[in-house]
Amino acid sequence: MLQVLPSHISNLIAAGEVIQRPANVVKELMENAVDAGATSVVVVINDSGRTLIQVIDNGCGMTPQEAALCFERHATSKIAKADDLYSIRTFGFRGEALASIAACADVTLKTRREEAECGTEVHIAENAIISQTETSCPVGTNIAVRNIFYNVPARRKFLKSDNVEYRQIASEFIRVALTRTDLEFRLVHNSKDIFHATPASSVKQRITQLCGKDIVKDLVTAQTSTNIIKVNGFIGRPEFAKKSQPNQYLFVNGRYFKSPLLHRAILKAYGNLIPDSTSPSYFLFMEIEPGSMDVNIHPSKTEIKFEDEGVIFEIISACVKEAIGEGSFIPSIDFDTEGAPEIPVLKTGFGGTRTFTAPKINYDPLFNPFDEEKKNGAKWNSASEWNNTREDFSSTPAFEGNPIYPVAENSSTEGYDGFFSEETACANPLLVVKGKYILTTVKSGLMLIDIGRARERIYYERYLGMITSAKQPVQEQMFPETIDLDHNSYHLLMENAELTETLGFDIRPFGENCIVVYGTPATFAEYNLNIKESIDTIIASLEEVGKDFEKELKEKIAMEMVKKSTVSRPAAIGNAQAQELIDSLFACSEPNRTPQGNPVMAIITMDELQGKL
């Protein structure tokens, strides 16, 4: 029975404003439909929810009295007394969703119960009922929300682009649809079917319907049962951890929630099995006594407070670690996706020809076996001899065709003397220590330079200059690479097609949530970019900084190129190359630190040296 909560109960509910964007409307209405016992839920949106959000279900429906009462604040059938707040097993319970929606949009409600001969239509705007009439409609509820925020122009102005709002709607749709595999869910955007998830025989089949069949191949089962919590679900194999990872879902008693604490518990279980800055996929469904958790700590109801947080942390971590040990390295035949549509996609090059990557050979392009001076470690007898025999550092792949930079006017060269003049090149001797450090004299004592970190700074500024100077030329791929993406990543990439083109990527859509990479930046062709990793880096950067932060995205791409370059560069260098590296380092705008902020050099003063003796 629908009733308005008395104030002494409604005041206990952390309700607040729940409608901030169209996706919030979709979430609230879908959850209401599931709670109403619907077996089919259809979501129809136009213009990313700006002009229309319609949710149609075949649930129990409402009486004419309930149809009008449901728009009152705190009108709910889930709670009758205060203690009911601690035994909630449904999505909605506070009775504020429809009131909040009606306050900022034009709403039409059509509903009918099975025993009623005709239904009820209610038209409401700005929380005022404009009309209520009888109508002919099927059993269930049909709510159409039009022109959201039409009466709150300030809030409408702060809505993001259509693509951003659409991705948020798709995310909310997936979260609700994952919780109920026995129901049918359908999402239609601008008259086009986006998702149509029929009742699934298993959670894994539902994941296939919503997230794609490729993700399912990377999952292993995780489950445990204790007297505190039961866990069932799937986690991703360590080798498939990615920087952009949208497939991370936690559910408790059928409710989606976010938990940085449990996310850390999962990452703890993976330990060193996954690289830094990457994270695995996971779909974990937990069951716990409602009385031992509080779902009422945030208006959006996506945060949950557990009574035994520390214990649950350890249980989740142990469960994931056990799943990794038992299943991550064992290939399995998956029968759970039976019945899922199999659409063949061209996964290799033209004509189905499989492409192979040539083996990489690490070598030192600067090594000269006939250079007796460097082999014996002899010093140069004169500046002119050093100038005539030195090997130019600019001939390395990263600097080919680019002369050594002159010293920048704003470079920090405090305590550094003599190295930029050929006449005094030998006045300051160089010592390369085990191929890792350069030791030389300065006015205040000794300078120690980390060769690896110096290269990071030099390469970073070099690559960043290449990327930001102009639109990058494209190196066409002999065999274009096809990549399957999740729904939101695909739309995020397509939304930023102009930016990826500027970076030198030729990316084109190919079928449903699939792209083909026809070209990569020609500037980096010699490094044999891993195309999938590069696309993953771009998506992760776009998810983090957004479209308006092109500079940050380019810095991330440059940093990725630095990692690939410095890992493959030989460590050992001779005195001539050390001198060239120093010249290039102090030509950088920030020679003292790496892009990550680590020190490149250190000064050992005369006082410190004397203190050692």
SEDO-558516 format. One line per 10 residues: number of its first residue (from 1); their letters; for each residue x, y, z of C-alpha. Coordinates in Angstrom, 2 decimals, decimal comma, m for minus. Example, Ala and Ser with C-alpha at 12.3 -4.5 7.8 and 13.67 -1.06 7.14 Angstrom:
% residues 2
1 = as = 12,30/m4,50/7,80 ~ 13,67/m1,06/7,14
This chain:
% residues 613
1 = mlqvlpshis = 0,00/0,00/0,00 ~ 1,42/3,35/m1,07 ~ 1,59/5,95/1,68 ~ 3,40/9,19/2,51 ~ 5,99/8,67/5,21 ~ 5,54/10,65/8,42 ~ 8,17/13,29/9,12 ~ 9,83/11,38/11,97 ~ 10,77/8,65/9,46 ~ 11,41/10,76/6,34
11 = nliaageviq = 13,84/12,92/8,31 ~ 16,02/9,85/8,86 ~ 16,51/9,40/5,12 ~ 19,53/11,02/3,43 ~ 17,57/11,94/0,35 ~ 18,66/15,32/m0,97 ~ 18,53/16,12/m4,66 ~ 18,81/12,96/m6,73 ~ 18,35/14,29/m10,30 ~ 21,50/15,88/m11,65
21 = rpanvvkelm = 21,49/14,55/m15,22 ~ 19,34/12,36/m17,50 ~ 21,16/9,21/m16,37 ~ 19,77/9,71/m12,84 ~ 16,24/9,61/m14,25 ~ 16,98/6,39/m16,14 ~ 18,41/4,77/m13,01 ~ 15,47/5,72/m10,77 ~ 12,78/4,67/m13,24 ~ 14,48/1,37/m14,12
31 = enavdagats = 14,84/0,47/m10,45 ~ 11,18/1,29/m9,84 ~ 10,22/m0,96/m12,75 ~ 12,23/m3,89/m11,35 ~ 10,76/m3,37/m7,88 ~ 7,27/m3,41/m9,43 ~ 7,80/m7,02/m10,50 ~ 8,28/m6,34/m14,23 ~ 9,62/m9,08/m16,47 ~ 10,32/m6,66/m19,32
41 = vvvvindsgr = 11,77/m3,14/m19,08 ~ 12,13/m0,91/m22,14 ~ 14,06/2,38/m21,98 ~ 13,55/4,86/m24,82 ~ 15,63/8,04/m24,99 ~ 15,93/10,83/m27,53 ~ 18,80/13,31/m27,78 ~ 20,67/11,62/m24,94 ~ 17,71/12,16/m22,64 ~ 17,41/15,90/m23,15
51 = tliqvidngc = 14,06/15,75/m24,92 ~ 12,70/12,33/m23,89 ~ 13,30/9,60/m21,32 ~ 10,62/6,92/m21,39 ~ 10,57/3,74/m19,31 ~ 7,92/1,11/m20,05 ~ 7,41/m1,95/m17,86 ~ 4,85/m4,73/m17,44 ~ 4,91/m4,69/m13,65 ~ 2,04/m4,56/m11,19
61 = gmtpqeaalc = 0,94/m1,04/m12,09 ~ m0,86/1,43/m9,80 ~ m4,40/2,40/m8,87 ~ m5,70/5,89/m9,78 ~ m5,10/7,03/m6,20 ~ m1,54/5,73/m6,17 ~ m0,85/7,29/m9,58 ~ m1,41/10,74/m8,11 ~ 0,16/9,99/m4,72 ~ 3,43/8,64/m6,12
71 = ferhatskia = 4,59/12,17/m6,99 ~ 4,38/13,29/m3,38 ~ 7,65/13,49/m1,45 ~ 8,49/10,36/0,55 ~ 5,58/8,41/m0,94 ~ 6,71/4,80/m0,80 ~ 5,37/1,29/m0,34 ~ 8,70/m0,06/0,97 ~ 8,83/1,48/4,45 ~ 6,25/1,71/7,22
81 = kaddlysirt = 8,41/2,13/10,32 ~ 11,94/3,30/11,13 ~ 13,30/m0,23/11,61 ~ 12,44/m1,00/7,97 ~ 15,37/1,20/6,90 ~ 17,72/m1,53/8,11 ~ 16,09/m4,44/6,31 ~ 15,84/m3,07/2,77 ~ 16,04/m5,61/m0,05 ~ 14,67/m3,46/m2,89
91 = fgfrgealas = 16,16/m0,70/m5,04 ~ 13,91/2,21/m4,17 ~ 12,63/2,99/m0,72 ~ 12,70/6,70/0,00 ~ 9,85/7,73/m2,33 ~ 11,56/10,83/m3,62 ~ 12,58/9,90/m7,17 ~ 9,31/10,77/m8,93 ~ 8,92/13,94/m6,88 ~ 12,41/15,09/m7,88
101 = iaacadvtlk = 11,82/14,21/m11,53 ~ 8,47/16,01/m11,64 ~ 10,09/19,12/m10,15 ~ 12,40/19,61/m13,15 ~ 10,62/18,06/m16,15 ~ 7,29/17,51/m17,90 ~ 6,06/14,05/m16,88 ~ 3,28/11,85/m18,25 ~ 2,38/8,67/m16,36 ~ 0,19/5,89/m17,74
111 = trreeaecgt = m0,49/2,90/m15,51 ~ m2,96/0,05/m15,02 ~ m3,29/m2,82/m12,61 ~ m4,26/m6,25/m13,93 ~ m7,68/m6,28/m12,24 ~ m8,63/m2,83/m13,59 ~ m10,58/m2,46/m16,86 ~ m8,90/0,82/m17,77 ~ m5,79/2,67/m16,73 ~ m4,95/6,11/m15,43
121 = evhiaenaii = m3,04/8,91/m17,14 ~ m1,48/11,66/m15,03 ~ 0,18/14,74/m16,51 ~ 2,38/16,65/m14,06 ~ 4,86/19,50/m14,30 ~ 6,74/21,45/m11,64 ~ 5,25/19,11/m9,03 ~ 1,72/20,18/m9,91 ~ m0,86/17,80/m11,39 ~ m2,14/19,35/m14,62
131 = sqtetscpvg = m4,61/16,57/m15,45 ~ m5,66/13,07/m14,43 ~ m7,88/11,02/m16,72 ~ m8,81/7,45/m17,54 ~ m6,99/5,90/m20,51 ~ m6,55/2,65/m22,36 ~ m3,13/1,11/m21,69 ~ m1,55/m2,31/m21,01 ~ m0,87/m3,65/m17,54 ~ 2,16/m1,99/m16,01
141 = tniavrnify = 3,57/1,54/m15,99 ~ 4,70/3,86/m18,76 ~ 6,49/7,05/m17,65 ~ 7,58/9,66/m20,21 ~ 9,90/12,43/m18,98 ~ 10,22/15,29/m21,48 ~ 12,44/18,37/m21,63 ~ 14,45/17,76/m18,48 ~ 15,48/20,95/m16,65 ~ 13,27/23,08/m18,90
151 = nvparrkflk = 12,41/25,17/m15,85 ~ 15,96/25,17/m14,45 ~ 18,04/26,68/m17,29 ~ 21,15/26,99/m15,11 ~ 21,24/23,23/m14,55 ~ 20,45/22,45/m18,18 ~ 23,37/24,66/m19,20 ~ 25,77/22,50/m17,18 ~ 24,82/19,26/m18,93 ~ 27,71/17,78/m20,88
161 = sdnveyrqia = 27,74/16,94/m24,58 ~ 25,20/14,48/m25,97 ~ 27,86/11,76/m26,18 ~ 28,90/12,21/m22,55 ~ 25,31/12,15/m21,31 ~ 24,53/9,13/m23,48 ~ 27,48/7,18/m22,05 ~ 26,25/7,90/m18,55 ~ 22,80/6,59/m19,47 ~ 24,30/3,43/m20,99
171 = sefirvaltr = 26,34/2,85/m17,82 ~ 23,28/3,10/m15,58 ~ 21,33/0,78/m17,89 ~ 24,09/m1,86/m17,75 ~ 24,35/m1,66/m13,95 ~ 20,66/m2,38/m13,46 ~ 20,48/m5,01/m16,19 ~ 23,41/m6,96/m14,70 ~ 21,56/m7,44/m11,42 ~ 18,60/m9,35/m12,88
181 = tdlefrlvhn = 19,50/m12,01/m15,44 ~ 15,92/m13,32/m15,41 ~ 14,43/m10,13/m16,88 ~ 14,37/m8,64/m20,36 ~ 15,98/m5,21/m20,80 ~ 16,00/m3,05/m23,90 ~ 17,58/0,35/m24,60 ~ 16,52/2,43/m27,62 ~ 18,28/5,69/m28,48 ~ 16,94/7,94/m31,24
191 = skdifhatpa = 14,85/5,03/m32,63 ~ 17,89/2,72/m32,76 ~ 18,19/m0,45/m30,68 ~ 21,35/m0,21/m28,57 ~ 20,90/m3,13/m26,17 ~ 18,39/m5,94/m26,16 ~ 19,18/m8,34/m23,32 ~ 16,76/m11,23/m23,27 ~ 16,47/m13,38/m20,11 ~ 19,84/m15,08/m19,63
201 = ssvkqritql = 20,58/m18,54/m18,29 ~ 23,60/m17,31/m16,33 ~ 25,40/m14,18/m15,19 ~ 28,17/m14,86/m17,69 ~ 25,67/m14,87/m20,56 ~ 24,24/m11,56/m19,34 ~ 27,77/m10,13/m19,27 ~ 28,17/m11,29/m22,85 ~ 24,95/m9,53/m23,85 ~ 25,95/m6,21/m22,28
211 = cgkdivkdlv = 29,76/m6,10/m22,33 ~ 30,69/m8,25/m25,31 ~ 31,87/m11,82/m25,78 ~ 35,57/m10,87/m25,72 ~ 35,51/m9,82/m22,07 ~ 33,96/m13,14/m21,03 ~ 36,94/m15,06/m22,40 ~ 39,20/m13,20/m19,98 ~ 37,19/m13,99/m16,83 ~ 37,68/m16,64/m14,15
221 = taqtstniik = 35,21/m17,60/m11,42 ~ 35,56/m16,12/m7,93 ~ 33,40/m17,41/m5,09 ~ 33,45/m17,92/m1,37 ~ 30,95/m18,36/1,44 ~ 31,37/m17,30/5,07 ~ 28,98/m16,54/7,91 ~ 29,53/m12,83/7,22 ~ 29,37/m12,57/3,45 ~ 28,86/m14,72/0,35
231 = vngfigrpef = 30,66/m13,81/m2,85 ~ 29,99/m15,06/m6,39 ~ 31,20/m13,59/m9,63 ~ 34,11/m13,25/m11,99 ~ 37,47/m11,51/m12,13 ~ 39,75/m10,77/m15,06 ~ 42,96/m12,68/m15,67 ~ 46,05/m10,64/m14,69 ~ 47,45/m10,56/m18,23 ~ 44,36/m8,71/m19,44
241 = akksqpnqyl = 44,54/m5,82/m16,96 ~ 44,22/m2,48/m18,74 ~ 44,65/1,21/m18,11 ~ 41,11/1,93/m19,23 ~ 38,91/m0,53/m17,37 ~ 35,17/0,17/m17,50 ~ 34,18/m3,39/m16,58 ~ 34,39/m3,08/m12,80 ~ 31,15/m3,85/m10,99 ~ 30,36/m4,50/m7,33
251 = fvngryfksp = 26,87/m5,56/m6,23 ~ 25,53/m6,26/m2,77 ~ 22,11/m7,88/m2,35 ~ 21,40/m7,05/m5,99 ~ 22,33/m3,36/m5,63 ~ 25,21/m1,75/m7,54 ~ 27,58/0,26/m5,37 ~ 31,00/1,88/m5,45 ~ 33,67/1,11/m2,85 ~ 37,26/2,40/m3,01
261 = llhrailkay = 37,95/0,14/m0,03 ~ 36,93/m3,08/m1,79 ~ 38,63/m1,92/m4,99 ~ 41,87/m1,74/m3,01 ~ 41,16/m5,20/m1,61 ~ 40,91/m6,56/m5,15 ~ 44,10/m4,82/m6,29 ~ 45,89/m6,16/m3,20 ~ 45,03/m9,70/m4,30 ~ 46,64/m9,15/m7,71
271 = gnlipdstsp = 49,81/m7,75/m6,12 ~ 52,67/m7,61/m8,61 ~ 50,84/m9,71/m11,19 ~ 49,59/m6,60/m12,98 ~ 51,64/m3,54/m14,02 ~ 51,29/m0,25/m12,20 ~ 48,57/2,09/m13,51 ~ 46,52/m0,87/m14,78 ~ 43,55/m2,57/m13,16 ~ 41,60/m5,79/m13,78
281 = syflfmeiep = 37,98/m6,30/m14,70 ~ 35,63/m7,74/m12,09 ~ 31,96/m8,59/m11,64 ~ 31,40/m9,49/m7,99 ~ 27,97/m10,19/m6,48 ~ 27,85/m10,19/m2,67 ~ 25,16/m11,24/m0,25 ~ 25,11/m9,91/3,29 ~ 22,53/m9,42/6,02 ~ 20,81/m6,05/5,42
291 = gsmdvnihps = 21,12/m5,19/9,09 ~ 24,94/m5,29/8,91 ~ 25,19/m2,54/6,31 ~ 23,75/0,94/5,71 ~ 22,65/1,91/2,19 ~ 21,31/5,24/3,37 ~ 24,52/7,23/3,72 ~ 24,39/9,04/0,36 ~ 21,53/10,46/m1,76 ~ 22,54/8,45/m4,83
301 = kteikfedeg = 22,53/5,20/m2,78 ~ 25,71/4,02/m4,56 ~ 27,81/4,12/m1,38 ~ 27,40/1,58/1,38 ~ 28,73/1,45/4,93 ~ 29,55/m2,05/6,19 ~ 29,57/m2,95/9,85 ~ 32,66/m5,21/9,52 ~ 34,65/m3,36/6,86 ~ 38,03/m4,80/7,84
311 = vifeiisacv = 36,79/m8,39/7,80 ~ 35,00/m7,96/4,47 ~ 38,16/m6,38/3,01 ~ 40,21/m9,47/3,88 ~ 37,52/m11,90/2,70 ~ 37,25/m10,20/m0,71 ~ 41,03/m10,05/m1,09 ~ 41,44/m13,72/m0,16 ~ 38,60/m14,75/m2,50 ~ 40,15/m12,93/m5,46
321 = keaigegsfi = 43,64/m14,24/m4,72 ~ 42,33/m17,81/m4,58 ~ 40,49/m17,32/m7,88 ~ 43,66/m16,01/m9,54 ~ 45,64/m18,99/m8,31 ~ 43,07/m21,58/m9,35 ~ 41,84/m20,29/m12,66 ~ 43,93/m17,55/m14,20 ~ 46,48/m19,81/m15,85 ~ 44,21/m22,70/m16,84
331 = psidfdtega = 42,51/m22,53/m20,25 ~ 38,88/m23,57/m20,08 ~ 36,03/m24,38/m22,39 ~ 33,18/m21,99/m21,69 ~ 29,68/m23,35/m22,13 ~ 27,99/m20,43/m20,34 ~ 27,78/m18,32/m23,49 ~ 25,68/m20,87/m25,35 ~ 22,83/m19,14/m27,11 ~ 24,66/m15,80/m27,30
341 = peipvlktgf = 24,84/m14,39/m30,83 ~ 28,10/m15,04/m32,64 ~ 28,81/m12,37/m35,24 ~ 32,02/m13,06/m37,17 ~ 34,38/m10,12/m37,24 ~ 37,51/m9,83/m39,36 ~ 40,18/m9,98/m36,68 ~ 43,28/m9,99/m38,86 ~ 44,57/m8,21/m41,90 ~ 43,27/m7,99/m45,46
351 = ggtrtftapk = 41,82/m11,25/m46,69 ~ 42,13/m12,80/m43,24 ~ 45,92/m13,00/m43,47 ~ 47,41/m13,23/m40,03 ~ 50,08/m10,65/m39,26 ~ 53,27/m11,42/m37,43 ~ 55,54/m9,03/m35,61 ~ 59,20/m9,34/m36,43 ~ 61,38/m10,30/m33,45 ~ 63,12/m7,39/m31,74
361 = inydplfnpf = 66,87/m7,39/m31,28 ~ 68,41/m5,19/m28,60 ~ 71,71/m3,71/m29,70 ~ 73,76/m0,59/m29,19 ~ 73,72/1,47/m32,42 ~ 76,56/3,58/m31,01 ~ 78,98/0,69/m30,42 ~ 82,12/0,79/m32,58 ~ 84,42/m2,25/m32,18 ~ 87,30/m0,36/m33,81
371 = deekkngakw = 87,14/2,56/m31,40 ~ 90,23/1,80/m29,33 ~ 89,96/5,05/m27,42 ~ 86,57/4,11/m25,92 ~ 87,50/0,46/m25,43 ~ 90,58/1,33/m23,38 ~ 88,86/4,18/m21,56 ~ 91,60/6,66/m22,68 ~ 91,03/10,38/m22,26 ~ 90,96/12,78/m25,18
381 = nsasewnntr = 94,24/14,55/m25,76 ~ 92,66/17,74/m27,04 ~ 89,34/19,36/m27,67 ~ 89,82/19,16/m31,44 ~ 90,57/15,40/m31,24 ~ 87,42/14,90/m29,15 ~ 85,43/16,95/m31,64 ~ 86,69/14,95/m34,61 ~ 86,13/11,48/m33,15 ~ 82,96/11,89/m31,11
391 = edfsstpafe = 79,84/10,05/m32,16 ~ 76,87/12,33/m32,48 ~ 74,14/11,45/m29,95 ~ 71,61/12,84/m32,45 ~ 72,13/9,80/m34,66 ~ 70,19/7,59/m32,26 ~ 66,65/6,66/m33,41 ~ 64,93/9,13/m31,13 ~ 66,97/12,08/m32,42 ~ 67,80/11,07/m35,99
401 = gnpiypvaen = 67,93/14,08/m38,25 ~ 67,73/16,49/m35,34 ~ 70,85/18,41/m34,32 ~ 71,86/18,68/m30,68 ~ 69,93/21,47/m29,08 ~ 71,77/24,61/m27,98 ~ 71,65/25,48/m24,32 ~ 68,26/26,94/m23,48 ~ 68,33/30,43/m22,02 ~ 66,16/29,40/m19,10
411 = sstegydgff = 67,97/26,13/m18,44 ~ 69,08/25,46/m14,90 ~ 72,90/25,10/m15,06 ~ 73,77/26,17/m11,55 ~ 77,22/24,91/m10,61 ~ 77,81/23,53/m14,09 ~ 80,87/24,91/m15,92 ~ 82,74/24,35/m19,15 ~ 80,79/21,66/m20,87 ~ 79,23/23,72/m23,57
421 = seetacanpl = 82,47/24,96/m25,06 ~ 84,65/22,82/m27,33 ~ 87,71/24,77/m26,24 ~ 87,14/23,72/m22,63 ~ 85,58/20,33/m23,28 ~ 88,43/18,51/m21,59 ~ 88,70/20,91/m18,67 ~ 85,95/18,94/m16,93 ~ 86,62/15,21/m17,12 ~ 83,71/12,75/m17,42
431 = lvvkgkyilt = 83,45/9,39/m15,73 ~ 80,73/6,91/m16,74 ~ 80,03/4,71/m13,71 ~ 78,88/1,19/m14,65 ~ 76,87/2,56/m17,56 ~ 74,31/4,07/m15,19 ~ 75,74/7,35/m13,96 ~ 77,85/10,22/m15,23 ~ 80,21/11,83/m12,74 ~ 81,83/15,17/m13,49
441 = tvksglmlid = 83,21/18,20/m11,72 ~ 81,32/21,43/m11,13 ~ 82,18/24,63/m9,30 ~ 80,76/23,46/m5,99 ~ 82,05/19,88/m6,10 ~ 80,86/16,85/m8,08 ~ 77,74/16,35/m10,17 ~ 76,17/12,90/m10,46 ~ 73,71/12,41/m13,36 ~ 71,42/9,41/m13,68
451 = igrareriyy = 71,69/8,36/m17,34 ~ 68,32/6,61/m17,48 ~ 66,46/9,53/m15,93 ~ 68,29/12,01/m18,13 ~ 67,11/10,10/m21,18 ~ 63,55/10,16/m19,87 ~ 63,60/13,95/m19,66 ~ 65,25/14,37/m23,08 ~ 62,94/11,94/m24,86 ~ 59,85/13,32/m23,12
461 = erylgmitsa = 60,46/16,88/m24,30 ~ 61,42/15,60/m27,74 ~ 58,23/13,54/m28,13 ~ 56,01/16,22/m26,62 ~ 57,44/18,72/m29,08 ~ 56,67/16,37/m31,95 ~ 53,07/15,86/m30,82 ~ 52,23/19,47/m30,04 ~ 54,06/21,14/m32,93 ~ 51,51/20,24/m35,59
471 = kqpvqeqmfp = 49,11/17,59/m36,78 ~ 50,98/14,31/m36,92 ~ 51,49/12,51/m40,22 ~ 49,90/9,08/m40,46 ~ 51,78/5,89/m41,23 ~ 49,29/3,60/m42,96 ~ 49,27/0,01/m41,71 ~ 49,86/m2,75/m44,23 ~ 47,40/m4,86/m42,25 ~ 44,78/m2,70/m40,46
481 = etidldhnsy = 44,04/m3,95/m36,95 ~ 40,49/m4,63/m35,76 ~ 39,76/m3,97/m32,09 ~ 36,59/m4,79/m30,15 ~ 35,72/m2,28/m27,42 ~ 33,11/m2,06/m24,72 ~ 30,11/0,11/m25,53 ~ 31,18/3,23/m23,63 ~ 34,84/3,14/m24,72 ~ 33,73/2,92/m28,34
491 = hllmenaelt = 31,54/6,00/m28,06 ~ 34,21/7,88/m26,11 ~ 36,72/7,23/m28,89 ~ 34,28/8,20/m31,63 ~ 33,41/11,39/m29,75 ~ 37,08/12,38/m29,83 ~ 37,80/11,28/m33,40 ~ 39,17/14,71/m34,31 ~ 41,68/14,58/m31,46 ~ 42,91/11,08/m32,30
501 = etlgfdirpf = 43,33/12,19/m35,91 ~ 45,46/15,11/m34,73 ~ 47,65/12,64/m32,80 ~ 48,24/10,71/m36,03 ~ 45,80/7,80/m35,65 ~ 43,50/6,79/m38,49 ~ 40,62/5,12/m36,63 ~ 37,32/4,20/m38,28 ~ 34,17/2,53/m36,93 ~ 33,50/m1,04/m38,00
511 = gencivvygt = 30,26/m2,64/m36,92 ~ 28,91/m2,64/m33,36 ~ 31,42/m1,36/m30,78 ~ 34,30/m2,21/m33,07 ~ 37,01/m0,08/m34,69 ~ 39,67/m0,59/m37,33 ~ 43,02/1,18/m36,96 ~ 44,26/1,95/m40,45 ~ 47,18/4,15/m39,44 ~ 49,41/5,21/m36,52
521 = patfaeynln = 51,67/8,25/m35,99 ~ 54,48/8,17/m38,54 ~ 56,80/9,88/m36,07 ~ 56,89/6,74/m33,94 ~ 56,80/4,15/m36,72 ~ 60,28/2,86/m35,86 ~ 59,16/1,80/m32,39 ~ 56,59/m0,75/m33,57 ~ 53,77/0,58/m31,43 ~ 51,47/m1,95/m29,84
531 = ikesidtiia = 48,27/m0,59/m31,34 ~ 45,92/m2,08/m28,74 ~ 48,00/m0,67/m25,89 ~ 48,10/2,73/m27,59 ~ 44,32/2,81/m28,01 ~ 43,92/1,70/m24,40 ~ 46,19/4,57/m23,29 ~ 44,15/7,09/m25,28 ~ 40,85/5,82/m23,85 ~ 42,22/5,88/m20,29
541 = sleevgkdfe = 43,45/9,44/m20,79 ~ 40,12/10,57/m22,22 ~ 38,25/8,98/m19,31 ~ 40,46/10,74/m16,79 ~ 40,97/14,23/m18,17 ~ 38,16/14,62/m20,68 ~ 37,94/16,26/m24,08 ~ 38,84/19,77/m22,88 ~ 42,29/18,72/m21,67 ~ 44,12/18,02/m24,92
551 = kelkekiame = 47,45/19,10/m23,43 ~ 47,25/16,51/m20,64 ~ 46,34/13,80/m23,11 ~ 49,35/14,62/m25,30 ~ 51,59/14,56/m22,25 ~ 50,32/11,07/m21,42 ~ 51,00/9,87/m24,96 ~ 54,50/11,35/m24,82 ~ 55,09/9,61/m21,49 ~ 54,06/6,27/m22,96
561 = mvkkstvsrp = 56,57/6,78/m25,77 ~ 59,26/7,55/m23,21 ~ 58,61/4,24/m21,45 ~ 58,92/2,30/m24,69 ~ 62,09/4,15/m25,67 ~ 64,00/4,05/m22,39 ~ 63,29/0,37/m21,80 ~ 64,80/m0,61/m25,14 ~ 67,75/1,83/m25,07 ~ 71,18/0,37/m24,26
571 = aaignaqaqe = 72,54/1,34/m20,86 ~ 76,25/1,57/m21,63 ~ 77,58/4,70/m23,32 ~ 81,03/6,10/m23,92 ~ 82,46/9,45/m22,96 ~ 81,45/11,11/m26,23 ~ 77,86/10,00/m25,91 ~ 77,88/11,07/m22,25 ~ 78,94/14,55/m23,30 ~ 76,22/14,73/m25,94
581 = lidslfacse = 73,64/13,53/m23,41 ~ 74,68/16,27/m20,98 ~ 74,40/18,90/m23,72 ~ 70,92/17,70/m24,64 ~ 69,82/17,43/m21,02 ~ 70,69/21,03/m20,19 ~ 68,93/22,16/m23,36 ~ 65,68/20,87/m21,84 ~ 63,27/23,27/m20,20 ~ 63,36/21,27/m16,94
591 = pnrtpqgnpv = 66,62/19,30/m16,81 ~ 66,61/18,71/m13,07 ~ 63,70/16,25/m12,91 ~ 62,04/13,50/m14,92 ~ 58,44/13,95/m16,13 ~ 57,34/12,01/m13,03 ~ 59,23/14,37/m10,76 ~ 62,22/12,17/m9,89 ~ 65,59/13,95/m9,59 ~ 67,90/13,57/m12,58
601 = maiitmdelq = 71,07/14,81/m10,91 ~ 72,63/15,48/m7,54 ~ 75,43/17,77/m6,40 ~ 78,01/16,48/m3,92 ~ 79,59/19,59/m2,38 ~ 83,21/19,95/m1,35 ~ 82,15/20,08/2,29 ~ 80,37/16,74/1,90 ~ 83,44/15,24/0,24 ~ 85,71/16,46/3,02
611 = gkl = 83,33/15,02/5,58 ~ 83,84/11,57/4,06 ~ 87,63/11,65/4,58
